[in-house]
């Protein structure tokens, strides 16, 4: 099995760029997805060359339940819970609209 640096080098050689450039491109794509998910931004996630990803109703509902359980167990405060669930609720409504179409 190859390690990640040898894979970056192989891709860099194929496309005549530096391995650092390959690493930056790969990191940028996943950082964008992580930021989109962390902020719970509404709307599909468009990644050029990969496609569009929409929020799943089941996963969104599961995340809402998880946040409520965190609150009930005392791990997070009420304001944080309200903030997180408000963002998730927007995604939930979007997923409901996508499923009904």
NORPE-V655285 format. One line per field, one symbol per residue. ss: DSSP state (2 for helix, 1 for strand, 0 for the rest). A space follows every 50 residues. Layout:
ss->???
This chain:
ss->00022222222222200022222222222222222222200000111000 11100022222222222222220000022222222222222222222222 0
